[in-house]
């Protein structure tokens, strides 16, 4: 009985140690800040890196850009993951497999040639004639013509097959490009959409004389399409305005805004340093640089921190541009988790999101 109790005691102590370790680890993850640093420069070439450290560099995640993107992860200074090394290992593995296949194919070819030579030697020993003479004796004129026609037919068939495969490949490429275009169109951002609209308007202006010469029918069709698109945009704006001004929307908006601001504060940068050097041979452009700097001052004051510096130098000289910038900050996971859970678990917010989804589905069915 005493032995059984002592075993239970040891098991209990081990379980308590594991539980204490997990609790301490959870507290460290929630309360120890994650520090980040982002650096970029543009001089003769573009270079950048982003580094995230945790618990006095216990964990280091480094993302670099210099002739390609590389991701490295270190734990206690020991390399745990390196994207470039992993890709290099995979490439070497593929190269070894390719060399093995080539060596295997070469050996099989040599073996086949040896077997063929052995067969030829056995035939010549039996008949006493050389291989060429034997082939010449066996093949008559009709058989030669027949073999020539067969070769021509095989060449025509292979040509047709290659043309068909090229056509299928082109069709597949067209189809894939079309699919890619559709996918990209679905994920189109506002700026891309605006550029698309301006391109269409410019195309319309360029095609206007031809449309007028064609009788004006094509022009009227284009104008109808533009009118339909504009009316669709107006309907979309009215639809979202109606949703956002509905009952309870204002409270949800203020609630979400408050918690999002708190989340951003928990990840805000603490220092921003930058130096920009611009030269232009036109003095008006040099003056514009300082004008843009004045417009950007509120944003610069927001992110530069107490000790950060932003220096802009503009010269009237031969055109050039170089810059270097460094952003430092920290992320506190505990307030992010608290405010994120407050957003996810709030009943009014969840109800409003469901309402938006239902309205979107109804609008899609209506337009669909």
C-alpha positions as CSV (number, residue, x, y, z in Angstrom):
1,X,0.0,0.0,0.0
2,X,2.8,2.4,0.9
3,X,4.5,1.7,-2.4
4,X,1.3,2.4,-4.3
5,X,0.9,5.7,-2.5
6,X,4.5,6.7,-3.2
7,X,4.0,6.0,-6.9
8,X,0.8,8.1,-6.9
9,X,2.7,10.9,-5.1
10,X,5.5,10.9,-7.7
11,X,2.9,10.9,-10.6
12,X,1.1,13.8,-8.9
13,X,4.3,15.8,-8.5
14,X,5.2,15.2,-12.2
15,X,1.7,16.3,-13.3
16,X,1.9,19.4,-11.1
17,X,5.3,20.3,-12.5
18,X,4.0,19.9,-16.1
19,X,0.9,22.0,-15.3
20,X,3.1,24.7,-13.6
21,X,5.4,24.7,-16.6
22,X,2.4,25.2,-19.0
23,X,0.9,28.0,-16.8
24,X,4.3,29.8,-16.7
25,X,4.7,29.4,-20.5
26,X,1.2,30.7,-21.1
27,X,1.8,33.8,-18.9
28,X,5.1,34.4,-20.7
29,X,3.4,34.2,-24.1
30,X,0.7,36.6,-23.0
31,X,2.6,39.2,-21.0
32,X,6.2,39.2,-22.4
33,X,6.2,41.7,-25.4
34,X,7.2,40.7,-28.9
35,X,9.6,43.2,-30.2
36,X,9.9,43.9,-33.9
37,X,12.2,45.9,-36.2
38,X,11.6,46.6,-39.8
39,X,14.5,48.1,-41.9
40,X,14.6,49.0,-45.6
41,X,16.9,50.9,-47.9
42,X,17.0,51.9,-51.5
43,X,20.4,53.0,-52.8
44,X,22.1,51.2,-55.6
45,X,19.8,48.3,-54.9
46,X,16.8,47.6,-52.7
47,X,17.3,45.7,-49.4
48,X,15.0,45.0,-46.5
49,X,14.6,42.8,-43.4
50,X,12.0,42.3,-40.7
51,X,13.0,40.8,-37.3
52,X,10.7,39.6,-34.4
53,X,12.3,38.6,-31.1
54,X,10.7,37.3,-27.9
55,X,12.0,36.7,-24.4
56,X,15.5,38.2,-24.7
57,X,16.1,36.6,-28.1
58,X,14.9,33.2,-26.9
59,X,13.0,33.0,-30.2
60,X,14.2,35.0,-33.3
61,X,12.2,35.2,-36.6
62,X,14.1,37.0,-39.4
63,X,12.6,37.7,-42.8
64,X,15.1,39.2,-45.3
65,X,14.8,40.5,-48.9
66,X,18.0,40.6,-51.0
67,X,17.8,39.0,-54.4
68,X,14.9,36.9,-53.1
69,X,13.0,36.4,-49.8
70,X,14.4,34.2,-47.1
71,X,12.8,33.2,-43.7
72,X,14.9,32.1,-40.8
73,X,13.8,30.9,-37.3
74,X,16.2,30.5,-34.4
75,X,15.5,29.1,-30.9
76,X,18.2,29.7,-28.3
77,X,20.5,30.7,-31.1
78,X,20.1,27.3,-32.8
79,X,18.9,27.5,-36.5
80,X,15.5,25.8,-36.5
81,X,14.3,26.7,-40.0
82,X,16.0,28.3,-43.1
83,X,14.0,28.6,-46.3
84,X,17.0,29.0,-48.6
85,X,18.9,26.0,-47.1
86,X,15.7,23.9,-47.3
87,X,15.3,24.9,-51.0
88,X,19.0,24.1,-51.6
89,X,18.6,20.7,-50.0
90,X,15.6,19.9,-52.1
91,X,17.4,21.1,-55.3
92,X,20.4,18.9,-54.5
93,X,18.1,15.9,-53.8
94,X,16.4,16.4,-57.1
95,X,19.7,16.7,-58.9
96,X,20.9,13.5,-57.3
97,X,17.7,11.7,-58.3
98,X,18.1,13.0,-61.9
99,X,21.7,11.9,-62.1
100,X,20.8,8.4,-60.8
101,X,18.1,8.2,-63.5
102,X,20.5,9.3,-66.2
103,X,23.1,6.7,-65.0
104,X,20.4,4.0,-65.0
105,X,19.3,4.9,-68.5
106,X,22.9,4.9,-69.7
107,X,23.5,1.5,-68.2
108,X,20.3,0.1,-69.8
109,X,21.4,1.6,-73.2
110,X,24.8,0.0,-73.0
111,X,23.3,-3.3,-72.0
112,X,20.9,-3.2,-75.0
113,X,23.7,-2.3,-77.4
114,X,25.8,-5.2,-76.1
115,X,22.9,-7.6,-76.5
116,X,22.3,-6.3,-80.0
117,X,26.0,-6.8,-81.0
118,X,25.9,-10.3,-79.5
119,X,22.8,-11.1,-81.6
120,X,24.5,-9.8,-84.8
121,X,27.6,-11.8,-84.1
122,X,25.6,-15.0,-83.7
123,X,23.7,-14.4,-86.9
124,X,26.9,-13.8,-88.9
125,X,28.4,-16.9,-87.5
126,X,25.4,-19.0,-88.5
127,X,25.0,-17.7,-92.1
128,X,28.6,-16.6,-92.9
129,X,27.3,-13.3,-94.3
130,X,27.6,-9.8,-92.8
131,X,24.6,-8.1,-91.3
132,X,24.3,-5.6,-94.1
133,X,24.5,-8.3,-96.8
134,X,21.9,-10.4,-95.0
135,X,19.5,-7.4,-94.8
136,X,20.1,-6.6,-98.4
137,X,19.3,-10.2,-99.4
138,X,16.2,-10.4,-97.3
139,X,14.7,-7.0,-98.3
140,X,13.3,-6.9,-101.9
141,X,12.3,-3.8,-103.8
142,X,8.6,-4.1,-102.8
143,X,9.5,-4.4,-99.1
144,X,11.7,-1.3,-99.4
145,X,8.9,0.7,-101.0
146,X,6.5,-0.6,-98.3
147,X,8.8,0.4,-95.5
148,X,9.3,3.9,-97.1
149,X,5.5,4.4,-97.3
150,X,5.1,3.2,-93.7
151,X,7.8,5.7,-92.6
152,X,6.0,8.6,-94.4
153,X,2.7,7.6,-92.8
154,X,4.3,7.5,-89.4
155,X,5.9,10.9,-89.9
156,X,2.5,12.4,-91.0
157,X,0.8,10.8,-88.0
158,X,3.4,12.1,-85.6
159,X,3.1,15.6,-87.2
160,X,-0.6,15.6,-86.8
161,X,-0.3,14.5,-83.2
162,X,2.2,17.2,-82.4
163,X,-0.1,19.9,-84.0
164,X,-3.1,18.6,-82.0
165,X,-1.1,18.6,-78.8
166,X,0.1,22.2,-79.5
167,X,-3.5,23.2,-80.2
168,X,-4.6,21.6,-76.9
169,X,-1.8,23.2,-75.0
170,X,-2.7,26.7,-76.4
171,X,-6.3,26.1,-75.6
172,X,-5.3,25.0,-72.1
173,X,-3.1,28.1,-71.7
174,X,-5.9,30.4,-72.9
175,X,-8.3,28.7,-70.5
176,X,-5.9,29.0,-67.6
177,X,-5.1,32.6,-68.3
178,X,-8.9,33.3,-68.5
179,X,-9.4,31.5,-65.1
180,X,-6.5,33.5,-63.6
181,X,-8.0,36.7,-64.9
182,X,-11.4,35.8,-63.4
183,X,-9.8,35.0,-60.1
184,X,-7.9,38.3,-60.1
185,X,-11.0,40.2,-61.0
186,X,-12.8,38.8,-58.0
187,X,-10.0,39.9,-55.7
188,X,-9.7,43.4,-57.3
189,X,-8.8,46.1,-54.9
190,X,-10.3,49.6,-55.0
191,X,-7.2,51.2,-56.7
192,X,-7.2,48.4,-59.3
193,X,-10.9,48.9,-59.9
194,X,-10.3,52.7,-60.3
195,X,-7.5,52.1,-62.8
196,X,-9.7,49.7,-64.7
197,X,-12.5,52.3,-64.9
198,X,-10.0,55.0,-66.1
199,X,-8.6,52.6,-68.7
200,X,-12.0,51.9,-70.0
201,X,-12.9,55.6,-70.2
202,X,-9.6,56.3,-72.1
203,X,-10.3,53.4,-74.5
204,X,-13.8,54.8,-75.1
205,X,-12.3,58.3,-75.9
206,X,-9.8,56.7,-78.3
207,X,-12.5,54.7,-80.0
208,X,-15.0,57.6,-80.2
209,X,-14.1,58.7,-83.8
210,X,-14.4,55.2,-85.2
211,X,-17.7,54.7,-83.4
212,X,-19.1,57.9,-84.8
213,X,-18.0,56.9,-88.3
214,X,-19.7,53.5,-87.8
215,X,-23.0,55.2,-87.4
216,X,-23.1,55.8,-83.7
217,X,-24.6,52.4,-82.7
218,X,-21.4,51.2,-81.1
219,X,-21.1,54.5,-79.2
220,X,-24.7,54.2,-77.9
221,X,-24.0,50.6,-76.8
222,X,-20.9,51.7,-74.9
223,X,-22.7,54.6,-73.2
224,X,-25.5,52.2,-72.2
225,X,-22.9,49.9,-70.5
226,X,-21.3,52.9,-68.7
227,X,-24.7,54.1,-67.5
228,X,-25.5,50.6,-66.2
229,X,-22.2,50.4,-64.4
230,X,-22.6,53.9,-62.8
231,X,-26.2,53.0,-61.7
232,X,-24.8,49.7,-60.2
233,X,-22.2,51.6,-58.3
234,X,-24.8,54.1,-57.0
235,X,-27.1,51.2,-55.9
236,X,-24.1,49.6,-54.1
237,X,-23.3,52.8,-52.2
238,X,-27.0,53.2,-51.2
239,X,-27.1,49.6,-50.1
240,X,-24.1,49.9,-47.8
241,X,-25.4,53.3,-46.5
242,X,-28.7,51.8,-45.7
243,X,-27.0,48.9,-43.8
244,X,-24.6,51.1,-41.8
245,X,-27.4,53.6,-40.8
246,X,-29.8,50.8,-39.8
247,X,-30.9,50.2,-36.2
248,X,-28.0,49.2,-33.9
249,X,-25.4,49.9,-36.6
250,X,-24.1,53.0,-34.9
251,X,-23.5,51.3,-31.5
252,X,-21.7,48.4,-33.2
253,X,-19.6,50.8,-35.2
254,X,-18.5,52.7,-32.0
255,X,-17.9,49.4,-30.1
256,X,-15.8,47.9,-32.9
257,X,-13.9,51.2,-33.3
258,X,-13.0,51.4,-29.6
259,X,-11.7,47.8,-29.4
260,X,-9.8,48.1,-32.8
261,X,-8.0,51.2,-31.5
262,X,-7.0,49.4,-28.4
263,X,-5.7,46.5,-30.4
264,X,-3.6,48.9,-32.6
265,X,-2.2,50.6,-29.5
266,X,-1.0,47.2,-28.3
267,X,1.0,46.8,-31.5
268,X,1.9,50.4,-32.2
269,X,5.5,51.4,-33.2
270,X,7.7,53.1,-30.6
271,X,10.3,54.6,-32.9
272,X,10.6,55.5,-36.5
273,X,13.9,56.8,-38.1
274,X,14.2,57.7,-41.8
275,X,16.4,59.7,-44.1
276,X,15.4,60.5,-47.6
277,X,17.6,62.2,-50.3
278,X,16.0,63.5,-53.5
279,X,17.6,65.5,-56.3
280,X,15.9,66.9,-59.3
281,X,17.0,69.3,-62.0
282,X,13.6,71.2,-61.8
283,X,13.4,73.6,-58.8
284,X,9.6,73.3,-58.9
285,X,9.8,69.5,-58.2
286,X,12.3,70.2,-55.3
287,X,9.8,72.6,-53.8
288,X,7.0,70.0,-54.1
289,X,9.1,67.6,-52.0
290,X,9.0,69.9,-49.1
291,X,5.3,70.6,-49.7
292,X,4.6,66.9,-49.5
293,X,6.7,66.7,-46.3
294,X,4.5,69.3,-44.7
295,X,1.3,67.3,-45.6
296,X,2.9,64.1,-44.2
297,X,3.9,65.7,-40.8
298,X,0.8,64.5,-38.8
299,X,1.4,60.9,-39.9
300,X,5.2,61.2,-39.2
301,X,4.5,62.6,-35.7
302,X,2.1,59.7,-35.1
303,X,4.6,57.0,-35.9
304,X,8.1,58.4,-35.2
305,X,7.8,58.2,-31.4
306,X,9.6,60.4,-28.8
307,X,13.2,59.8,-30.1
308,X,12.6,59.1,-33.7
309,X,13.9,61.3,-36.6
310,X,12.7,61.9,-40.1
311,X,15.1,63.8,-42.3
312,X,14.2,64.9,-45.9
313,X,16.9,66.4,-48.1
314,X,16.0,67.8,-51.5
315,X,18.6,69.2,-53.9
316,X,18.6,70.8,-57.3
317,X,20.9,68.4,-59.1
318,X,21.0,65.5,-61.5
319,X,18.0,63.2,-60.7
320,X,18.5,60.6,-58.0
321,X,16.6,59.1,-55.1
322,X,17.8,57.1,-52.1
323,X,16.4,56.4,-48.7
324,X,16.7,54.3,-45.6
325,X,14.1,53.8,-42.9
326,X,13.9,51.8,-39.6
327,X,10.7,51.1,-37.7
328,X,10.8,49.6,-34.1
329,X,7.9,48.6,-31.9
330,X,6.5,45.9,-29.6
331,X,3.4,43.8,-29.6
332,X,1.6,43.0,-26.3
333,X,-0.5,39.8,-26.8
334,X,-2.6,40.0,-23.7
335,X,-4.6,43.2,-24.5
336,X,-4.9,42.0,-28.2
337,X,-6.4,38.7,-26.9
338,X,-8.7,40.5,-24.5
339,X,-10.1,43.0,-27.0
340,X,-10.2,40.4,-29.8
341,X,-12.3,38.1,-27.5
342,X,-14.6,41.1,-26.6
343,X,-15.3,41.6,-30.3
344,X,-15.8,37.9,-31.1
345,X,-18.0,37.1,-28.1
346,X,-20.3,40.2,-28.1
347,X,-23.8,39.1,-29.1
348,X,-24.7,42.4,-30.8
349,X,-21.6,42.3,-33.0
350,X,-22.2,38.7,-34.0
351,X,-25.9,39.5,-34.7
352,X,-24.9,42.5,-36.9
353,X,-22.4,40.4,-38.8
354,X,-25.0,37.7,-39.5
355,X,-27.4,40.4,-40.6
356,X,-24.8,41.8,-43.0
357,X,-24.2,38.3,-44.4
358,X,-27.9,37.7,-44.9
359,X,-28.2,41.1,-46.7
360,X,-25.2,40.3,-48.9
361,X,-26.7,36.9,-49.9
362,X,-30.1,38.5,-50.6
363,X,-28.4,41.2,-52.7
364,X,-26.4,38.5,-54.6
365,X,-29.6,36.5,-55.3
366,X,-31.3,39.7,-56.5
367,X,-28.5,40.6,-58.9
368,X,-27.7,37.0,-59.8
